[in-house]
Amino acid sequence: MSIAATDDSRQRRNVFLLAMCQALFMSIQAMSTATTPLAGYALLGTDKSLATLPLFLMHAGIMVTTIPASLLMSRIGRRGGFSIGAILGIASGLVSTYAIYSRSFPLLSVGAFLQGSAAAFAWYYRFAATDSAAPAFRAKAISLVMAGGVLAGLFGPEVAKWAVNWLSPVTFAGVYVVVAMFSLVVLMIVQALSIPRLTTAERGSGGRPLSVIARQPRFVVALISSMFGYGVMTLVMSATPLAMLDCGFRFNDSATVIQAHIVAMFLPAFFTGALINRFGVLNIIIAGAVIQTGCAIINLAGIGFMNFLIANILVGLGWNFTYVGGSTLLTSTYEPAERAKTQAAHDFTVYATTATAAAVAGLLQQRAGWQLVNIATIPLMVMVCTAAVWLALHLKQEARRAAQ
């Protein structure tokens, strides 16, 4: 077998393993998103405005861990880094289970922060798939790994529905036991990964300064697309269970909506890479922003179950296009020696945005209402569209100058 064939086989095997890890990781995220705001709500007193604080701390955990995670993996490799992330996930599940039994909101918040730290490692699955991939395969590799989330959308909320009363009469505790179990399975899977580590020379060179990389128009637009696409999705998704509770819906109703939302987030990933290769990454980013705007319009039109369902499907679909599009565009901005710091800077900014969105979601929902939550998303999507159009015009001007 030729070296090229061996490398291709290894790449595809890694993509499959990473997709399985993504499925388990996103199942954990789906269960946590559907459960944690309601668990926090149940543990609080009369003032419920802090119900989404654990979700904020989950995103804060991602934010503060994402840079150390990337830099650590540049030293010890992807397998070692992903193993540490899985161990943090196990700890999160166990701490959160104890928090429910002891009826401790602060301890639930600690468990959520640990889950965020675990997620910071897991969100690099998509980039790990591109580490040794040919440029033409990168968009497809990212989208196929993200497609693992389809299984999470199908099974994550269903597991949450089953596990919520698993340890009855202690509601919600069973969900966090499953979180620990799924994280243990991830720990076992990542041991089979075979991803080349950076050479000593590559680690030592460091490449260009981050300030130079970050001034590239492609980097700026990639960041705006990922940052606001993810921020809008987080804002809507975090507030949805609380909004549905305020409208008289049950836990199973909100879990069903989150389930459809997660499927919509990841089902397009089977063909997003092909769409990017055919229509161009900027057109896909614009399409995603338009679709996410449609979410706000549907939510503003009414508060029936179908409004919540369709809107969450749209914001999930739009997120896939803006986030996969932004991630794909980012891979064109750095050399191998620069990837750790570039990916870290990108993901830190993205998750700082999602942490902010998760923090304000509960406050906006409780103090200002569901309509304002959705109105706030529209200007952000306009910014994404504007940035993508600007880059398209900029690249055309560059091409014309190069042809002269």
KAURCOR-V622956 format. One record per backbone hydrogen bond with DSSP energy under -1.0 kcal/mol. CO is the residue of the C=O (numbers start at 0). NH is the residue of the N-H. E is the energy in kcal/mol with one decimal. If there is no record, write none. Layout:
co->CO nh->NH e->E
co->CO nh->NH e->E
This chain:
co->1 nh->5 e->-2.2
co->2 nh->6 e->-2.7
co->3 nh->7 e->-2.4
co->4 nh->8 e->-2.4
co->5 nh->9 e->-2.3
co->6 nh->10 e->-2.6
co->7 nh->11 e->-2.2
co->8 nh->12 e->-2.1
co->9 nh->13 e->-2.6
co->10 nh->14 e->-2.4
co->11 nh->15 e->-2.2
co->12 nh->16 e->-2.5
co->13 nh->17 e->-2.9
co->14 nh->18 e->-2.3
co->15 nh->19 e->-1.9
co->16 nh->20 e->-2.2
co->17 nh->21 e->-2.6
co->18 nh->22 e->-2.2
co->19 nh->23 e->-2.1
co->20 nh->24 e->-3.0
co->21 nh->25 e->-3.0
co->22 nh->26 e->-1.6
co->23 nh->27 e->-2.0
co->24 nh->28 e->-2.2
co->25 nh->29 e->-2.8
co->26 nh->30 e->-2.6
co->27 nh->31 e->-2.6
co->28 nh->32 e->-2.8
co->29 nh->33 e->-2.2
co->30 nh->34 e->-1.8
co->31 nh->35 e->-2.7
co->34 nh->38 e->-2.8
co->35 nh->39 e->-2.9
co->36 nh->40 e->-2.1
co->37 nh->41 e->-2.2
co->38 nh->42 e->-1.6
co->39 nh->43 e->-1.2
co->47 nh->50 e->-1.9
co->49 nh->52 e->-2.1
co->51 nh->55 e->-2.3
co->52 nh->56 e->-2.7
co->53 nh->57 e->-1.9
co->54 nh->58 e->-2.2
co->55 nh->59 e->-2.6
co->56 nh->60 e->-2.4
co->57 nh->61 e->-1.7
co->58 nh->62 e->-2.5
co->59 nh->63 e->-2.7
co->60 nh->64 e->-1.2
co->61 nh->65 e->-2.0
co->64 nh->68 e->-2.8
co->65 nh->69 e->-1.9
co->66 nh->70 e->-2.5
co->67 nh->71 e->-2.6
co->68 nh->72 e->-2.3
co->69 nh->73 e->-1.4
co->71 nh->74 e->-1.1
co->71 nh->75 e->-2.9
co->72 nh->76 e->-1.7
co->76 nh->80 e->-1.9
co->77 nh->81 e->-3.1
co->78 nh->82 e->-1.8
co->79 nh->83 e->-1.9
co->80 nh->84 e->-2.1
co->81 nh->85 e->-2.1
co->82 nh->86 e->-2.1
co->83 nh->87 e->-2.1
co->84 nh->88 e->-1.8
co->85 nh->89 e->-2.1
co->86 nh->90 e->-2.2
co->87 nh->91 e->-2.2
co->88 nh->92 e->-2.2
co->89 nh->93 e->-2.0
co->90 nh->94 e->-2.7
co->91 nh->95 e->-2.6
co->92 nh->96 e->-1.9
co->93 nh->97 e->-2.0
co->94 nh->98 e->-2.0
co->95 nh->99 e->-2.0
co->96 nh->100 e->-2.0
co->97 nh->101 e->-2.4
co->98 nh->103 e->-2.5
co->103 nh->107 e->-1.8
co->104 nh->108 e->-2.0
co->105 nh->109 e->-1.8
co->106 nh->110 e->-2.4
co->107 nh->111 e->-2.1
co->108 nh->112 e->-2.1
co->109 nh->113 e->-2.3
co->110 nh->114 e->-2.0
co->111 nh->115 e->-2.1
co->112 nh->116 e->-2.1
co->113 nh->117 e->-2.2
co->114 nh->118 e->-2.4
co->115 nh->119 e->-1.9
co->117 nh->121 e->-1.8
co->118 nh->122 e->-2.6
co->120 nh->123 e->-1.6
co->121 nh->124 e->-2.1
co->123 nh->127 e->-2.6
co->124 nh->128 e->-1.5
co->126 nh->129 e->-1.4
co->133 nh->136 e->-1.8
co->136 nh->140 e->-2.8
co->137 nh->141 e->-2.7
co->138 nh->142 e->-2.3
co->139 nh->143 e->-2.6
co->140 nh->144 e->-2.1
co->141 nh->145 e->-2.4
co->142 nh->146 e->-1.5
co->144 nh->147 e->-1.4
co->145 nh->148 e->-2.0
co->146 nh->149 e->-2.2
co->148 nh->152 e->-2.3
co->149 nh->153 e->-2.0
co->150 nh->154 e->-2.7
co->151 nh->155 e->-2.5
co->154 nh->158 e->-2.9
co->155 nh->159 e->-2.1
co->156 nh->160 e->-2.5
co->157 nh->161 e->-2.0
co->158 nh->162 e->-3.2
co->159 nh->163 e->-1.9
co->162 nh->165 e->-1.6
co->163 nh->171 e->-2.9
co->164 nh->167 e->-1.7
co->166 nh->169 e->-2.0
co->168 nh->170 e->-1.3
co->171 nh->175 e->-1.0
co->172 nh->176 e->-1.3
co->173 nh->177 e->-1.8
co->174 nh->178 e->-1.7
co->175 nh->179 e->-1.7
co->176 nh->180 e->-2.0
co->177 nh->181 e->-3.0
co->178 nh->182 e->-2.0
co->179 nh->183 e->-1.6
co->180 nh->184 e->-1.7
co->181 nh->185 e->-2.1
co->182 nh->186 e->-2.1
co->183 nh->187 e->-1.4
co->184 nh->188 e->-2.2
co->185 nh->189 e->-2.4
co->188 nh->191 e->-2.2
co->189 nh->192 e->-1.4
co->198 nh->202 e->-2.6
co->199 nh->203 e->-2.1
co->200 nh->204 e->-2.0
co->201 nh->205 e->-1.5
co->208 nh->212 e->-1.9
co->209 nh->213 e->-3.0
co->212 nh->215 e->-1.5
co->215 nh->219 e->-2.2
co->216 nh->220 e->-2.3
co->217 nh->221 e->-2.4
co->218 nh->222 e->-2.5
co->219 nh->223 e->-2.3
co->220 nh->224 e->-2.6
co->221 nh->225 e->-2.4
co->222 nh->226 e->-3.0
co->223 nh->227 e->-2.3
co->224 nh->228 e->-1.8
co->225 nh->229 e->-2.2
co->226 nh->230 e->-2.2
co->227 nh->231 e->-2.4
co->228 nh->232 e->-1.5
co->229 nh->233 e->-2.6
co->230 nh->234 e->-2.4
co->231 nh->235 e->-2.3
co->232 nh->236 e->-2.8
co->233 nh->237 e->-2.7
co->234 nh->238 e->-1.5
co->235 nh->239 e->-1.7
co->238 nh->242 e->-2.8
co->239 nh->243 e->-2.8
co->240 nh->244 e->-1.9
co->241 nh->245 e->-2.4
co->242 nh->246 e->-1.4
co->243 nh->248 e->-2.8
co->244 nh->247 e->-1.5
co->249 nh->253 e->-2.0
co->250 nh->254 e->-2.6
co->251 nh->255 e->-1.9
co->252 nh->256 e->-2.0
co->253 nh->257 e->-2.5
co->254 nh->258 e->-2.2
co->255 nh->259 e->-2.4
co->256 nh->260 e->-2.3
co->257 nh->261 e->-2.6
co->258 nh->262 e->-2.2
co->259 nh->263 e->-2.3
co->260 nh->264 e->-1.7
co->261 nh->265 e->-1.5
co->262 nh->266 e->-3.2
co->265 nh->268 e->-1.2
co->266 nh->269 e->-1.6
co->267 nh->270 e->-2.1
co->267 nh->271 e->-1.7
co->270 nh->274 e->-2.5
co->271 nh->275 e->-2.6
co->272 nh->276 e->-2.2
co->273 nh->277 e->-1.7
co->274 nh->278 e->-3.3
co->275 nh->279 e->-1.8
co->279 nh->283 e->-1.5
co->280 nh->284 e->-2.1
co->281 nh->285 e->-2.3
co->282 nh->286 e->-2.3
co->283 nh->287 e->-2.2
co->284 nh->288 e->-2.1
co->285 nh->289 e->-2.2
co->286 nh->290 e->-2.3
co->287 nh->291 e->-2.3
co->288 nh->292 e->-1.7
co->289 nh->293 e->-1.5
co->290 nh->294 e->-1.0
co->291 nh->295 e->-1.1
co->292 nh->296 e->-1.8
co->293 nh->297 e->-2.3
co->294 nh->298 e->-2.4
co->295 nh->299 e->-2.3
co->303 nh->307 e->-1.9
co->304 nh->308 e->-2.5
co->305 nh->309 e->-2.9
co->306 nh->310 e->-2.3
co->307 nh->311 e->-2.0
co->308 nh->312 e->-1.8
co->309 nh->313 e->-2.4
co->310 nh->314 e->-2.5
co->311 nh->315 e->-1.5
co->312 nh->316 e->-2.4
co->313 nh->317 e->-2.9
co->314 nh->318 e->-1.8
co->315 nh->319 e->-1.8
co->316 nh->320 e->-1.6
co->317 nh->321 e->-2.5
co->318 nh->322 e->-3.2
co->319 nh->323 e->-2.2
co->320 nh->324 e->-1.5
co->321 nh->325 e->-2.0
co->322 nh->326 e->-2.6
co->323 nh->327 e->-2.6
co->324 nh->328 e->-2.5
co->325 nh->329 e->-2.0
co->326 nh->330 e->-1.3
co->328 nh->331 e->-1.3
co->329 nh->332 e->-2.2
co->334 nh->337 e->-1.9
co->335 nh->338 e->-1.0
co->337 nh->341 e->-2.1
co->338 nh->342 e->-3.0
co->339 nh->343 e->-2.1
co->340 nh->344 e->-2.4
co->341 nh->345 e->-2.3
co->342 nh->346 e->-2.9
co->343 nh->347 e->-2.7
co->344 nh->348 e->-1.9
co->345 nh->349 e->-2.2
co->346 nh->350 e->-2.7
co->347 nh->351 e->-1.9
co->348 nh->352 e->-1.7
co->349 nh->353 e->-2.1
co->350 nh->354 e->-2.1
co->351 nh->355 e->-1.9
co->352 nh->356 e->-2.4
co->353 nh->357 e->-2.7
co->354 nh->358 e->-2.1
co->355 nh->359 e->-2.3
co->356 nh->360 e->-1.4
co->359 nh->363 e->-3.3
co->360 nh->364 e->-2.5
co->361 nh->365 e->-2.6
co->362 nh->366 e->-2.9
co->363 nh->367 e->-2.1
co->363 nh->368 e->-2.4
co->368 nh->372 e->-1.4
co->369 nh->373 e->-1.6
co->370 nh->374 e->-2.5
co->371 nh->375 e->-2.1
co->373 nh->376 e->-1.1
co->376 nh->380 e->-1.5
co->377 nh->381 e->-1.8
co->378 nh->382 e->-1.8
co->379 nh->383 e->-1.6
co->380 nh->384 e->-2.2
co->381 nh->385 e->-2.4
co->382 nh->386 e->-2.4
co->383 nh->387 e->-2.2
co->384 nh->388 e->-2.3
co->385 nh->389 e->-2.4
co->386 nh->390 e->-2.2
co->387 nh->391 e->-2.1
co->388 nh->392 e->-2.2
co->389 nh->393 e->-2.4
co->390 nh->394 e->-2.8
co->391 nh->395 e->-1.8
co->392 nh->396 e->-2.2
co->393 nh->397 e->-2.2
co->394 nh->398 e->-2.3
co->395 nh->399 e->-2.2
co->396 nh->400 e->-2.3
co->397 nh->401 e->-2.3
co->398 nh->402 e->-1.5
